[in-house]
Amino acid sequence: MDTNQGTPAPTPPPDVDAASHAIGGEAVANRAAEDARAEAFQVATARDEALRVAQAVGGMAHHGLKRWTALVFLGAIAAFVAGRPDAALFLAVAGMFALSQSWDARDRARTGDPFTDGPLIPGDFGHALRLGVPLLPPLVGAIFYFGFGAYARTLDTSPDHSVASYWCFGAVFICLMLALPPVTRAVAGVFMRGSPPTHTVRLTAALSVVVLLLPVPVRLLFDEFLRVLTTQTQPLADVGGLVAQLAGEVLFAAAAVGLWVARDLRAVCDRLGLGRMGTREWLVAAAGLAAVIGLNAGMEWLERTHLHHLWAEDQAMGRLIAGDLSLAGVLALGVSAGVGEELLVRGALQPRVGVLWASVLFAAGHVQYTWFGMATILLLGVTLGLVRRFTNTTTAITVHALYDIVAAIGTTS
């Protein structure tokens, strides 16, 4: 008889069981410590990388603003010495856009970590600039329209002069409202739906409103301006003035997309749509040139046939601008308008506001023509905008420059 049947197996001593548990707990603790060290290393590496990026973005913006400061200051002096204040105005606006682009670049790079955001946080002077610079376009616009309205009040009493003065004083109120950030953000939402209300977006919106308010009073007082234009000895367009205008517009466009402060030159060219022209682009350019010539011819026929007095006024303005140009002047006119305006409107502005608003602003900038002439320019702008959308800005430049050369040759002959 087996007396051991049914008895349990012997258990290990208590000290052996405790040792095995201790060894297992130590292994778990070691793995946890290793995981914690790995996670800490990853966090430190990520912070170091974020700090490196912040320093690179902040450094690029800082050095870029130094370049723009020197360029705007020296360029403005040269423009005034040469008697080209319009070029100085372009440079001043370019400087504001360079600032706004540098602020946007810094804000995009911020992570919310005070350690890594140190190089991106503005100092006291930077905060002052962020508060003051956005006020300049509304305040300057208000001063301009107040002076414009006061000038209209000094003229002989007439319905046109009265409406012009009231319009200008209303424009003063609108400009002052644009000094309020909530108003500017709301206006930016109208022009640029879906775009975040960055500094550049708000600055673009404010300037757009100031420009859109201009055609009405200019047209109402145009007879007064025409008397001044026809009595001055300096031509409205000459090679020197066209070259200065071209330089101002090119720098304006470059600053508006962040040259030196947010993008390098290659990235700026990509953003402006400056690409090579292949077979497809040349075919679109040929079709676009035929379209704008045909469109202009059709609109001119309508104006000459049904609104002859407007046609005569637009023809007279065309002769004032290009009637005395030499062949070199005609070529300079085509290059200046084709390159400068297309870089600024179709290259920098259109991707931000779309074809329609870019074309409206393009037309509003041609206040020297009648309302029918500006309507024609609006349609031409839409055509050029479609060329830009389906190809690139280089193609739109080609179409615009060739069209202006053809039109100027026709005017001079």
C-alpha positions in Angstrom: 0.0 0.0 0.0 1.4 3.4 -1.2 1.1 5.8 1.7 2.3 8.8 -0.6 -0.7 8.5 -3.0 -2.6 11.9 -3.1 -0.1 14.0 -1.3 0.8 17.4 -2.9 4.1 18.1 -4.6 6.7 19.9 -2.5 6.7 23.7 -2.9 9.8 25.8 -3.2 11.0 27.6 -0.2 9.5 31.1 0.4 12.9 32.8 -0.2 13.2 31.3 -3.7 9.8 32.5 -4.7 10.4 36.0 -3.5 13.8 36.2 -5.3 12.2 35.3 -8.6 9.5 38.0 -8.2 12.2 40.5 -7.3 14.2 39.6 -10.5 11.0 40.0 -12.6 10.1 43.3 -11.0 13.7 44.6 -11.5 13.5 43.6 -15.2 10.2 45.5 -15.6 11.6 48.5 -13.8 14.7 48.5 -16.1 12.5 48.3 -19.2 10.4 51.2 -17.9 13.5 53.2 -17.2 14.9 52.5 -20.6 11.6 53.5 -22.2 11.6 56.7 -20.1 15.1 57.5 -21.2 14.3 56.8 -24.8 11.2 59.0 -24.6 13.2 61.8 -22.9 15.8 61.5 -25.6 13.2 61.8 -28.3 11.6 64.8 -26.6 15.0 66.5 -26.2 15.8 65.7 -29.9 12.5 67.1 -31.0 13.0 70.3 -28.9 16.5 70.7 -30.3 15.2 70.3 -33.8 12.4 72.8 -33.1 14.9 75.2 -31.7 17.1 74.8 -34.7 14.2 75.5 -37.0 13.1 78.5 -35.0 16.6 79.9 -35.0 16.9 79.4 -38.8 13.5 81.0 -39.4 14.2 83.9 -37.1 17.7 84.4 -38.5 16.4 84.4 -42.1 13.7 87.0 -41.2 16.2 89.1 -39.3 18.8 89.2 -42.1 16.2 89.6 -44.8 14.7 92.6 -43.1 18.2 94.2 -42.9 18.4 93.8 -46.7 14.9 95.3 -47.2 15.6 98.2 -44.9 18.7 99.1 -46.9 17.0 98.6 -50.2 13.9 100.6 -49.3 15.9 103.5 -47.8 18.5 103.8 -50.5 16.0 103.1 -53.3 13.6 105.8 -52.0 16.4 108.3 -51.9 17.4 107.5 -55.5 13.7 107.6 -56.6 13.2 111.1 -55.2 16.5 112.4 -56.6 15.4 111.0 -60.0 12.0 112.7 -59.7 10.2 109.3 -59.5 8.1 109.5 -56.3 5.9 106.6 -57.5 8.8 104.3 -57.3 9.4 105.4 -53.8 5.8 104.6 -52.9 6.2 101.1 -54.4 9.3 100.6 -52.2 7.5 101.8 -49.1 4.7 99.4 -49.6 7.2 96.6 -50.4 8.9 97.3 -47.1 5.5 96.8 -45.2 4.9 93.5 -47.0 8.4 92.3 -46.2 7.7 93.0 -42.5 4.3 91.3 -42.6 5.8 88.2 -44.4 8.6 88.0 -41.7 5.9 88.1 -39.0 3.9 85.4 -40.7 7.0 83.2 -41.1 7.8 83.5 -37.4 4.2 82.8 -36.3 4.0 79.7 -38.5 7.2 78.3 -37.0 6.0 78.7 -33.4 5.1 75.5 -31.5 3.8 76.9 -28.2 6.9 75.8 -26.3 8.5 78.9 -24.6 12.0 77.3 -24.9 11.8 76.7 -28.7 9.8 79.8 -29.5 12.4 82.2 -27.9 14.0 83.2 -31.3 10.5 83.8 -32.8 8.9 86.0 -30.1 9.1 89.7 -30.9 10.7 92.1 -28.5 9.3 95.5 -27.5 10.3 97.1 -30.8 8.8 94.2 -32.8 5.6 94.5 -30.9 5.5 98.2 -31.6 6.0 97.5 -35.3 3.2 94.9 -35.3 0.8 97.4 -33.8 1.9 100.4 -35.9 2.6 99.2 -39.4 -0.9 97.8 -40.1 -2.3 101.2 -39.2 -0.3 103.0 -41.9 -2.4 102.1 -45.0 -5.7 103.0 -43.4 -4.4 106.2 -41.9 -2.6 107.3 -45.1 -5.7 106.4 -47.1 -7.8 108.5 -44.7 -5.5 111.5 -45.1 -5.4 111.1 -48.8 -9.1 111.0 -49.2 -9.7 113.8 -46.8 -7.3 116.0 -48.9 -9.0 114.8 -52.1 -12.5 115.7 -50.7 -11.2 119.1 -49.5 -9.9 119.8 -53.0 -13.2 118.9 -54.5 -14.9 121.4 -52.2 -12.7 124.2 -53.5 -13.9 123.6 -57.1 -16.9 125.2 -58.7 -20.1 123.9 -57.4 -21.4 121.1 -59.6 -23.1 117.7 -59.0 -19.9 115.8 -59.9 -17.8 117.9 -57.5 -20.3 117.5 -54.7 -20.6 113.7 -55.1 -16.8 113.4 -55.3 -16.4 115.3 -52.0 -19.1 113.3 -50.2 -17.6 110.1 -51.6 -14.1 111.0 -50.3 -15.3 111.9 -46.9 -17.2 108.6 -46.7 -13.9 106.9 -47.8 -12.2 108.6 -44.9 -14.6 106.9 -42.5 -14.1 103.5 -44.2 -10.3 103.9 -44.0 -10.5 104.7 -40.3 -12.6 101.7 -39.7 -10.0 99.6 -41.4 -7.6 100.5 -38.6 -9.7 98.2 -36.3 -8.3 94.6 -36.5 -11.8 93.0 -36.4 -12.9 95.0 -39.4 -9.8 94.2 -41.3 -10.2 90.5 -40.6 -13.8 90.6 -41.8 -12.8 92.4 -45.0 -10.0 89.8 -45.5 -12.6 87.1 -45.3 -14.4 88.7 -48.2 -11.4 89.0 -50.4 -9.6 85.8 -49.4 -12.1 83.2 -48.2 -10.5 80.3 -46.5 -7.2 82.1 -45.9 -6.1 82.5 -42.2 -6.1 86.2 -41.2 -2.3 86.5 -41.3 -0.5 89.8 -41.2 0.0 89.7 -45.0 -3.7 88.8 -45.6 -4.9 91.7 -43.5 -2.5 94.1 -45.1 -3.6 93.0 -48.6 -7.2 93.5 -47.7 -6.7 97.0 -46.3 -4.8 98.1 -49.4 -7.4 96.5 -51.7 -10.2 98.6 -50.1 -8.1 101.8 -50.4 -7.6 101.1 -54.1 -11.2 100.2 -54.8 -12.4 103.5 -53.4 -10.3 105.5 -55.8 -12.0 105.2 -59.3 -15.2 107.0 -58.4 -13.8 110.4 -57.2 -11.1 110.3 -59.9 -13.6 109.9 -62.6 -15.9 112.6 -61.2 -12.9 115.1 -61.1 -11.2 113.8 -64.2 -11.7 117.0 -66.2 -9.7 118.9 -63.6 -6.9 116.3 -63.7 -6.9 116.3 -67.5 -6.3 120.0 -67.6 -3.2 119.5 -65.4 -2.0 116.6 -67.5 -2.3 118.4 -70.7 -0.4 121.5 -69.5 2.6 119.8 -67.9 5.8 119.6 -69.9 7.0 116.2 -68.7 5.5 113.3 -70.7 3.2 110.9 -68.9 5.4 108.0 -70.0 9.1 107.9 -70.8 11.8 105.2 -70.7 13.1 106.4 -67.3 9.7 106.4 -65.7 8.8 103.1 -67.1 12.0 101.5 -65.9 11.4 103.0 -62.4 7.9 101.7 -62.4 9.0 98.2 -63.5 11.6 98.1 -60.7 9.1 99.2 -58.1 6.5 96.7 -59.2 9.0 93.8 -59.3 10.2 94.6 -55.8 6.7 95.0 -54.5 5.7 91.6 -55.9 8.9 90.0 -54.4 8.3 91.4 -51.0 4.6 90.4 -51.1 5.6 86.7 -51.3 8.4 87.0 -48.8 11.7 87.3 -50.6 14.6 87.0 -48.2 12.4 86.9 -45.1 10.3 83.8 -45.7 11.5 82.4 -49.1 14.7 82.3 -51.0 14.9 83.4 -54.6 14.0 80.0 -56.1 11.0 79.6 -53.9 9.8 83.1 -54.7 10.0 82.4 -58.4 7.9 79.2 -57.9 5.4 81.2 -55.8 5.1 83.9 -58.4 4.5 81.2 -61.1 7.7 82.0 -63.1 8.1 78.7 -65.0 9.5 77.7 -68.4 7.4 78.0 -71.5 7.0 74.8 -73.5 4.9 74.0 -76.5 1.7 74.0 -74.6 2.5 77.4 -73.0 3.4 79.0 -76.4 0.1 77.7 -77.8 -1.8 79.2 -74.9 0.1 82.4 -75.3 -0.9 82.6 -79.0 -4.5 81.9 -78.1 -4.4 84.4 -75.3 -2.9 87.1 -77.4 -5.6 86.6 -80.1 -8.2 86.6 -77.4 -7.1 89.9 -75.8 -6.7 91.6 -79.1 -10.1 90.5 -80.3 -11.7 91.4 -77.0 -10.2 94.9 -77.0 -11.2 95.4 -80.7 -14.8 94.3 -79.9 -15.1 96.5 -76.8 -13.5 99.5 -78.7 -16.1 99.0 -81.5 -18.9 99.1 -78.9 -17.6 102.2 -77.2 -16.9 104.0 -80.5 -20.3 103.2 -81.9 -22.6 103.7 -78.8 -20.5 105.8 -76.4 -18.5 107.9 -78.7 -17.7 110.6 -76.1 -16.1 107.9 -73.9 -14.2 106.4 -76.8 -12.8 109.9 -77.7 -11.7 110.4 -74.1 -10.0 107.0 -73.9 -8.3 107.6 -77.2 -7.0 110.9 -76.0 -5.7 109.4 -72.8 -3.9 106.7 -74.9 -2.3 109.3 -77.0 -1.2 111.2 -73.8 0.5 108.1 -72.5 2.0 106.6 -75.6 1.5 109.0 -78.5 5.1 110.5 -78.3 6.9 107.3 -77.4 9.9 106.2 -79.5 10.4 102.6 -80.5 12.5 102.1 -77.4 9.7 103.7 -75.3 7.1 101.4 -76.8 9.2 98.4 -76.0 9.8 99.7 -72.5 6.1 100.2 -72.1 5.3 96.7 -73.1 8.0 95.2 -70.8 7.2 97.4 -67.9 3.4 96.7 -68.0 3.8 93.1 -69.0 6.4 92.1 -66.5 5.6 94.4 -63.6 1.8 94.3 -63.6 1.7 90.5 -64.2 4.2 89.7 -61.5 2.2 91.9 -59.1 -1.3 91.0 -60.0 -1.3 87.6 -61.6 1.9 86.3 -59.8 1.6 87.6 -56.2 -2.1 88.7 -55.9 -4.2 86.2 -57.9 -3.2 83.0 -55.9 -4.3 84.9 -52.8 -7.6 86.4 -54.0 -8.6 84.6 -57.1 -9.0 85.6 -60.8 -12.1 87.9 -60.3 -10.8 90.0 -57.4 -7.4 90.3 -58.9 -8.9 91.5 -62.2 -11.2 94.0 -60.4 -8.2 95.5 -58.5 -6.2 95.4 -61.8 -9.0 97.5 -63.4 -9.3 99.8 -60.4 -5.6 100.7 -60.8 -6.2 102.1 -64.3 -8.3 105.1 -63.2 -6.9 107.2 -66.1 -9.5 105.6 -68.4 -13.3 106.0 -68.5 -15.6 103.5 -66.7 -16.0 101.7 -70.1 -12.3 101.6 -70.5 -11.9 100.1 -67.0 -14.6 97.6 -67.8 -12.5 96.6 -70.9 -9.4 96.3 -68.7 -11.4 94.1 -66.3 -12.3 91.7 -69.0 -8.7 91.7 -70.3 -7.6 91.0 -66.7 -9.9 88.0 -66.5 -8.4 86.7 -69.7 -4.9 87.1 -68.5 -5.9 85.5 -65.2 -7.2 82.4 -67.0 -3.9 82.3 -68.9 -2.1 82.4 -65.6 -4.3 79.7 -64.0 -4.0 77.2 -66.8 -0.3 77.8 -67.5 2.0 80.1 -65.5 2.8 83.8 -64.9 5.5 83.7 -67.6 2.9 83.0 -70.2 0.7 85.8 -68.9 3.7 88.1 -69.0 4.3 87.2 -72.7 0.7 87.8 -73.7 0.5 91.1 -71.8 3.8 92.5 -73.1 3.1 91.6 -76.7 -0.5 93.1 -76.4 0.8 96.4 -75.0 3.5 96.7 -77.6 0.9 96.1 -80.4 -1.5 98.6 -78.8 1.3 101.2 -78.2 2.5 100.9 -81.8 -1.1 101.5 -83.0 -1.4 104.6 -80.8 1.9 106.1 -81.9 1.1 105.5 -85.6 
